[in-house]
Amino acid sequence: MENKIFALLAALILALAACGEDEGETVNQNNDEPFQVAENNDQPNNDQPNNDQPNNDQPNNDQPNNDQPNDLRPSNNQPNNDQPNDGEACEVDEECDDSICVFGSCVETCENDMDCDGDFCLVRPDGGAGGAERICQPLDQQPCDDHADCEIGLETCADNPLSDEPPMVCIEMPMGQTCDTQEDCPRYDEFCDTDAGQCVAGEYVPYVTVLIQDETELVDADRCTDETLGYPTAGAKLMYVELTDQSSGDILAYGTYVDHQIGDNAAFGDITEILDGNSLPYAAECPPREPDVEHLDGGTVDTNFTEQYVAALGCDGWVTVQFRDDDDTIALNEDHTIWVGEYGPVCVVDPDEHNAQTGDDAYDVYLCTDPSRSSTDLSTCEGTRLTDDPVSGIYPIDVVFD
């Protein structure tokens, strides 16, 4: 027993002695080779995770995820304000690029009131495509029953785009529509630029009066001493003035006398009665032959040159006429032709019987803007000459605006 105790003590002493021989060295239990132990006991072991520090390998949930779309980017639902044809003239929606055709103009659509600068996103007022699209519109339309309730020349009476009550409201007419004639430009503050084929800004002043100016003295001064049946009959001798449609040739109206000045050496016929706006009592271009027409100096003759059908202007005389449709004055346009019926050699039935027309008398035709029915300011006719050179006889003159 004592031997066993002594052996254990001896082994313990040897073990303690071995630990003290080389401080800091330990034994590798696997291969009996020593390894070095770090001497800085104040530093944490870097081979172990530091639980007090955040793990940088983990995503920081407090930071925004940059892979997500930025909510500040513009929404694709906003209208594209760079439309190339917004406001341009059109006839159907298909002519407009990413917009619609409303009352003759391309208009950008909207989805809500935020798309409109001070206006409201309302159903298109023209009812096109079932009225599904919306455009920016004001809300100040007044109720109406017909166009007369709206501002003439600026607004039209159309379906209420907001509700059924009131059913009709005044809506501003579009600007800049395409046009061939002034009738295609309903706004009073636009006129038809026929060269451009478009309604452009500017007040439209229609031509409503026609001036016929005698030019006989310029062509043949000897004709200014002309006499017929003993009467002084110098200058152009007018029978009628017709307004016709260029395409069909239909007579639209006869000229109604407005104002005149009889020139030199003329005292035959009453121009105010000859140009009375009524249709002619005869069908041919020239008046019918009348029997037993008296000479001023006595005697009679069968002739169609009578004061019932003809009036002489005299040299350098003039007359203005207008054309009426019922009681409305017709505004002239480029679809019209003016026929001036001037008694010339073509109307002489038998030149051997009298000297009613032995030569040509000449005249020019002008357009005037003066709307007066009782007098004419000839300054409103300046620069609107329709005849390139003086003409004579029965002559068609197309209305052309320069």
C-alpha positions as CSV (number, residue, x, y, z in Angstrom):
1,M,0.0,0.0,0.0
2,E,2.7,2.5,0.9
3,N,4.6,1.5,-2.3
4,K,1.5,2.6,-4.3
5,I,1.1,5.9,-2.6
6,F,4.8,6.6,-3.1
7,A,4.6,5.8,-6.8
8,L,1.7,8.3,-7.3
9,L,3.5,11.1,-5.5
10,A,6.6,10.5,-7.6
11,A,4.5,10.7,-10.8
12,L,2.9,13.9,-9.7
13,I,6.3,15.5,-8.9
14,L,7.6,14.6,-12.3
15,A,4.6,16.0,-14.1
16,L,4.9,19.4,-12.3
17,A,8.6,19.5,-13.0
18,A,7.9,19.0,-16.8
19,C,5.4,22.0,-16.9
20,G,7.9,24.4,-15.4
21,E,10.9,23.7,-17.6
22,D,9.6,25.6,-20.7
23,E,6.9,28.3,-19.9
24,G,4.5,28.9,-22.8
25,E,5.2,25.5,-24.4
26,T,2.5,22.8,-24.4
27,V,2.2,19.4,-25.9
28,N,0.3,18.7,-29.1
29,Q,-1.7,15.7,-28.1
30,N,-2.1,14.6,-31.8
31,N,1.5,14.5,-33.0
32,D,3.6,15.3,-29.9
33,E,4.9,18.5,-31.8
34,P,4.8,21.8,-29.8
35,F,2.9,24.9,-31.2
36,Q,3.1,28.6,-30.1
37,V,0.4,30.2,-28.1
38,A,-0.3,34.0,-28.6
39,E,1.0,35.9,-25.8
40,N,-1.4,39.0,-26.0
41,N,-4.1,37.8,-23.7
42,D,-5.9,41.2,-23.8
43,Q,-6.9,40.8,-27.5
44,P,-9.9,38.8,-28.5
45,N,-9.3,35.7,-30.5
46,N,-9.8,36.7,-34.1
47,D,-10.6,33.2,-35.1
48,Q,-13.8,33.5,-33.1
49,P,-16.8,35.7,-34.2
50,N,-17.1,38.9,-32.2
51,N,-20.7,38.9,-31.1
52,D,-20.6,42.5,-30.0
53,Q,-20.0,43.8,-33.6
54,P,-22.6,43.8,-36.4
55,N,-22.1,41.1,-39.0
56,N,-21.2,42.9,-42.2
57,D,-22.1,39.9,-44.2
58,Q,-25.7,40.3,-43.3
59,P,-28.0,42.9,-45.2
60,N,-28.7,46.0,-43.2
61,N,-32.5,46.1,-43.1
62,D,-32.5,49.8,-42.2
63,Q,-31.0,50.9,-45.5
64,P,-33.0,51.2,-48.8
65,N,-32.5,48.4,-51.2
66,N,-30.9,50.1,-54.3
67,D,-32.1,47.3,-56.5
68,Q,-35.7,48.5,-56.1
69,P,-37.1,51.1,-58.5
70,N,-36.9,54.7,-57.3
71,D,-40.5,56.0,-56.5
72,L,-39.4,59.5,-57.5
73,R,-39.1,58.6,-61.1
74,P,-41.8,60.1,-63.4
75,S,-44.9,57.9,-63.8
76,N,-45.5,56.5,-67.3
77,N,-49.1,57.5,-66.8
78,Q,-48.2,61.2,-67.3
79,P,-49.1,62.7,-70.7
80,N,-46.3,63.3,-73.1
81,N,-46.1,67.1,-73.6
82,D,-43.7,66.7,-76.5
83,Q,-46.5,65.6,-78.9
84,P,-45.4,66.9,-82.4
85,N,-48.9,67.5,-83.7
86,D,-50.8,68.8,-80.7
87,G,-53.0,71.6,-82.0
88,E,-52.5,70.9,-85.7
89,A,-55.5,70.5,-88.0
90,C,-57.0,67.1,-88.5
91,E,-60.2,65.3,-89.7
92,V,-60.0,61.9,-87.9
93,D,-58.2,60.5,-84.8
94,E,-55.8,58.4,-87.0
95,E,-54.2,61.6,-88.3
96,C,-53.0,62.5,-84.8
97,D,-49.9,61.0,-83.2
98,D,-50.6,59.9,-79.7
99,S,-53.5,62.4,-79.5
100,I,-57.1,62.6,-80.8
101,C,-59.0,64.8,-83.3
102,V,-61.5,67.0,-81.6
103,F,-63.4,69.6,-83.6
104,G,-60.8,69.6,-86.3
105,S,-57.6,69.9,-84.2
106,C,-55.3,67.3,-82.6
107,V,-55.7,67.4,-78.8
108,E,-53.6,65.6,-76.2
109,T,-55.6,63.3,-74.0
110,C,-55.5,63.2,-70.2
111,E,-56.3,60.7,-67.4
112,N,-57.0,62.9,-64.5
113,D,-57.2,66.6,-63.5
114,M,-53.5,66.5,-62.5
115,D,-52.7,66.4,-66.2
116,C,-54.4,69.7,-66.8
117,D,-53.1,73.1,-66.0
118,G,-56.0,74.8,-64.3
119,D,-58.6,72.9,-66.4
120,F,-60.3,69.6,-65.8
121,C,-60.0,66.2,-67.5
122,L,-63.4,65.7,-69.1
123,V,-64.9,63.4,-71.7
124,R,-64.2,64.6,-75.2
125,P,-67.0,66.9,-76.2
126,D,-67.4,65.8,-79.8
127,G,-68.5,62.2,-78.9
128,G,-65.8,60.7,-81.2
129,A,-64.8,57.0,-80.6
130,G,-67.8,56.6,-78.3
131,G,-66.6,59.6,-76.2
132,A,-64.3,57.3,-74.1
133,E,-61.2,59.6,-74.3
134,R,-60.8,62.6,-72.1
135,I,-59.2,66.0,-72.8
136,C,-58.4,69.0,-70.7
137,Q,-61.3,71.5,-70.8
138,P,-62.6,74.5,-68.8
139,L,-65.7,74.2,-66.7
140,D,-67.2,77.6,-67.5
141,Q,-69.5,76.5,-70.4
142,Q,-72.9,78.1,-70.3
143,P,-76.1,76.1,-71.1
144,C,-77.5,76.4,-74.6
145,D,-80.3,75.1,-76.8
146,D,-78.7,76.1,-80.2
147,H,-75.8,78.0,-81.6
148,A,-77.5,81.3,-81.3
149,D,-77.2,81.1,-77.5
150,C,-73.4,81.0,-77.7
151,E,-70.9,83.7,-78.7
152,I,-71.3,83.8,-82.5
153,G,-68.2,83.1,-84.4
154,L,-66.3,81.7,-81.3
155,E,-68.4,79.0,-79.7
156,T,-70.7,76.2,-80.8
157,C,-73.6,74.5,-78.9
158,A,-72.6,70.9,-78.2
159,D,-73.3,68.0,-75.8
160,N,-72.3,68.6,-72.1
161,P,-69.1,66.6,-71.5
162,L,-69.7,66.5,-67.8
163,S,-73.2,65.3,-67.2
164,D,-76.7,65.1,-68.6
165,E,-77.8,68.3,-66.9
166,P,-77.7,70.7,-68.7
167,P,-77.6,68.5,-71.8
168,M,-76.0,71.2,-74.1
169,V,-73.3,73.8,-73.3
170,C,-71.3,76.3,-75.3
171,I,-67.9,75.0,-76.3
172,E,-65.2,77.1,-78.0
173,M,-64.7,76.2,-81.6
174,P,-61.2,75.0,-82.7
175,M,-58.7,77.3,-84.4
176,G,-56.4,76.6,-87.4
177,Q,-58.6,74.2,-89.3
178,T,-57.9,73.3,-92.9
179,C,-59.9,75.3,-95.4
180,D,-60.7,75.8,-99.1
181,T,-63.0,78.8,-98.7
182,Q,-64.0,81.2,-96.0
183,E,-67.0,79.0,-95.2
184,D,-64.6,76.4,-93.8
185,C,-63.5,79.0,-91.1
186,P,-66.4,79.4,-88.7
187,R,-64.6,81.6,-86.2
188,Y,-65.0,85.4,-86.8
189,D,-61.4,86.0,-85.7
190,E,-59.9,83.8,-88.5
191,F,-59.9,83.9,-92.3
192,C,-59.1,81.3,-94.9
193,D,-55.5,81.6,-96.2
194,T,-56.2,79.8,-99.5
195,D,-52.5,79.6,-100.3
196,A,-51.8,77.7,-97.1
197,G,-55.2,76.0,-97.0
198,Q,-55.6,76.8,-93.4
199,C,-57.7,79.2,-91.2
200,V,-55.3,81.8,-89.7
201,A,-55.8,84.5,-87.1
202,G,-57.2,87.8,-88.3
203,E,-60.5,89.4,-88.8
204,Y,-62.4,88.3,-91.9
205,V,-63.9,91.1,-93.9
206,P,-66.0,89.6,-96.7
207,Y,-66.3,91.0,-100.2
208,V,-70.0,91.7,-100.6
209,T,-70.1,94.5,-103.3
210,V,-69.1,94.5,-106.9
211,L,-68.0,97.7,-108.7
212,I,-68.4,98.0,-112.5
213,Q,-66.2,100.9,-113.7
214,D,-66.5,102.2,-117.3
215,E,-63.2,102.3,-119.2
216,T,-64.5,103.2,-122.7
217,E,-62.4,106.3,-122.9
218,L,-59.2,104.3,-122.3
219,V,-60.0,101.8,-125.1
220,D,-61.6,104.1,-127.7
221,A,-62.2,107.7,-126.8
222,D,-64.3,108.2,-130.0
223,R,-67.0,106.0,-128.4
224,C,-67.6,108.7,-125.8
225,T,-69.7,110.6,-128.3
226,D,-71.9,107.6,-129.0
227,E,-75.7,108.1,-129.7
228,T,-78.4,105.6,-130.2
229,L,-82.0,106.4,-131.5
230,G,-81.1,110.1,-130.9
231,Y,-80.2,109.5,-127.2
232,P,-76.7,110.0,-125.8
233,T,-75.5,106.5,-124.9
234,A,-71.8,106.7,-124.3
235,G,-70.0,104.2,-122.1
236,A,-70.9,100.6,-121.1
237,K,-74.5,99.7,-121.6
238,L,-75.6,97.4,-118.9
239,M,-78.5,94.9,-119.0
240,Y,-77.9,92.7,-115.9
241,V,-75.3,91.3,-113.5
242,E,-75.5,87.6,-112.6
243,L,-73.8,85.6,-109.8
244,T,-73.3,82.0,-110.8
245,D,-71.8,78.8,-109.3
246,Q,-68.5,78.0,-111.1
247,S,-69.0,74.3,-110.9
248,S,-72.7,73.9,-111.9
249,G,-73.2,77.2,-113.7
250,D,-76.5,77.7,-111.8
251,I,-77.6,81.3,-111.3
252,L,-77.4,82.1,-107.6
253,A,-78.7,85.7,-107.7
254,Y,-79.0,88.8,-109.9
255,G,-77.3,92.0,-108.9
256,T,-79.2,94.6,-106.9
257,Y,-78.3,98.3,-107.4
258,V,-76.4,100.0,-104.4
259,D,-74.8,103.2,-105.7
260,H,-73.8,104.8,-109.0
261,Q,-72.5,107.8,-110.9
262,I,-73.4,108.3,-114.5
263,G,-70.5,109.5,-116.6
264,D,-70.2,111.8,-119.6
265,N,-72.7,111.8,-122.5
266,A,-75.2,109.3,-121.2
267,A,-79.0,109.7,-120.7
268,F,-80.5,106.3,-121.5
269,G,-82.3,103.9,-119.2
270,D,-82.6,103.9,-115.4
271,I,-79.8,101.9,-113.8
272,T,-81.7,101.6,-110.5
273,E,-84.6,99.8,-112.3
274,I,-82.5,97.7,-114.7
275,L,-80.4,96.3,-111.8
276,D,-83.2,95.5,-109.4
277,G,-82.2,92.0,-108.3
278,N,-85.0,90.3,-110.0
279,S,-84.6,87.5,-112.5
280,L,-84.7,88.5,-116.2
281,P,-88.0,88.6,-118.1
282,Y,-86.3,86.8,-120.9
283,A,-84.3,83.6,-121.2
284,A,-81.6,84.5,-123.7
285,E,-78.4,86.5,-123.1
286,C,-79.8,89.5,-125.0
287,P,-83.2,91.1,-124.6
288,P,-86.0,90.3,-127.1
289,R,-86.8,92.6,-130.0
290,E,-89.6,95.1,-129.4
291,P,-91.7,96.5,-132.3
292,D,-92.2,100.2,-132.9
293,V,-89.7,101.6,-130.5
294,E,-89.7,105.4,-130.8
295,H,-86.7,107.5,-131.8
296,L,-86.0,110.5,-129.6
297,D,-86.3,112.7,-132.7
298,G,-89.4,110.9,-134.0
299,G,-90.2,107.8,-135.9
300,T,-90.2,104.1,-134.7
301,V,-88.0,101.1,-135.2
302,D,-88.1,97.4,-134.2
303,T,-85.2,96.8,-131.8
304,N,-84.1,95.2,-128.6
305,F,-82.2,98.3,-127.5
306,T,-84.8,99.8,-125.2
307,E,-84.8,101.6,-121.9
308,Q,-86.8,98.7,-120.5
309,Y,-83.7,96.5,-120.7
310,V,-80.6,98.7,-121.1
311,A,-79.0,101.6,-119.2
312,A,-75.9,103.5,-120.3
313,L,-73.2,104.3,-117.7
314,G,-71.5,107.1,-119.7
315,C,-67.8,107.5,-120.1
316,D,-66.0,107.0,-116.7
317,G,-69.3,106.2,-115.0
318,W,-69.7,103.4,-112.5
319,V,-72.3,101.4,-110.6
320,T,-72.1,99.0,-107.5
321,V,-74.3,96.0,-106.9
322,Q,-74.8,93.4,-104.3
323,F,-76.3,89.9,-104.5
324,R,-79.1,88.9,-102.1
325,D,-80.4,85.5,-100.9
326,D,-83.8,86.5,-99.6
327,D,-82.8,89.5,-97.5
328,D,-79.3,88.4,-96.7
329,T,-76.3,89.8,-98.6
330,I,-74.2,87.1,-100.2
331,A,-70.5,87.1,-99.3
332,L,-68.5,86.4,-102.4
333,N,-66.1,83.5,-102.6
334,E,-63.9,81.7,-105.1
335,D,-66.6,79.3,-106.1
336,H,-68.5,82.2,-107.8
337,T,-68.5,83.7,-111.3
338,I,-69.8,87.2,-112.0
339,W,-71.5,87.5,-115.4
340,V,-71.7,91.2,-116.6
341,G,-74.4,91.5,-119.3
342,E,-73.2,94.5,-121.4
343,Y,-75.1,95.3,-124.6
344,G,-72.5,95.0,-127.3
345,P,-72.4,94.1,-131.0
346,V,-73.4,90.6,-130.2
347,C,-76.9,91.8,-129.1
348,V,-77.5,93.9,-132.2
349,V,-80.4,92.3,-134.1
350,D,-80.1,94.3,-137.4
351,P,-77.3,96.8,-137.5
352,D,-78.7,98.3,-140.6
353,E,-81.8,99.6,-138.8
354,H,-80.0,101.7,-136.2
355,N,-76.7,102.4,-134.7
356,A,-77.4,100.9,-131.3
357,Q,-73.9,99.4,-131.1
358,T,-71.3,100.0,-133.7
359,G,-68.3,99.3,-131.6
360,D,-67.1,97.9,-128.2
361,D,-67.5,99.8,-125.0
362,A,-65.2,98.7,-122.1
363,Y,-65.4,98.2,-118.4
364,D,-63.4,96.8,-115.4
365,V,-64.8,94.8,-112.4
366,Y,-63.7,95.2,-108.8
367,L,-64.6,93.7,-105.4
368,C,-65.5,95.9,-102.5
369,T,-65.9,95.2,-98.7
370,D,-68.2,98.1,-98.0
371,P,-71.5,96.4,-96.8
372,S,-73.7,99.5,-97.1
373,R,-76.8,98.9,-99.2
374,S,-77.3,102.6,-100.0
375,S,-73.9,103.9,-100.8
376,T,-70.4,102.6,-101.5
377,D,-67.0,103.8,-100.3
378,L,-64.9,103.2,-103.4
379,S,-61.7,103.1,-101.3
380,T,-62.9,99.6,-100.1
381,C,-62.6,98.5,-103.7
382,E,-58.9,99.4,-104.2
383,G,-56.6,96.6,-105.1
384,T,-59.3,94.1,-105.8
385,R,-59.6,94.3,-109.5
386,L,-60.8,91.1,-111.1
387,T,-60.2,92.0,-114.7
388,D,-56.6,92.0,-115.9
389,D,-57.6,94.4,-118.8
390,P,-60.8,96.1,-119.6
391,V,-63.4,93.8,-121.2
392,S,-66.6,94.4,-123.2
393,G,-69.9,92.7,-124.0
394,I,-71.3,89.8,-122.1
395,Y,-68.3,88.5,-120.1
396,P,-67.8,85.9,-117.3
397,I,-65.4,87.0,-114.5
398,D,-64.3,84.4,-111.9
399,V,-64.0,85.6,-108.3
400,V,-60.4,85.3,-107.3
401,F,-58.8,86.6,-104.0
402,D,-55.2,87.7,-104.2
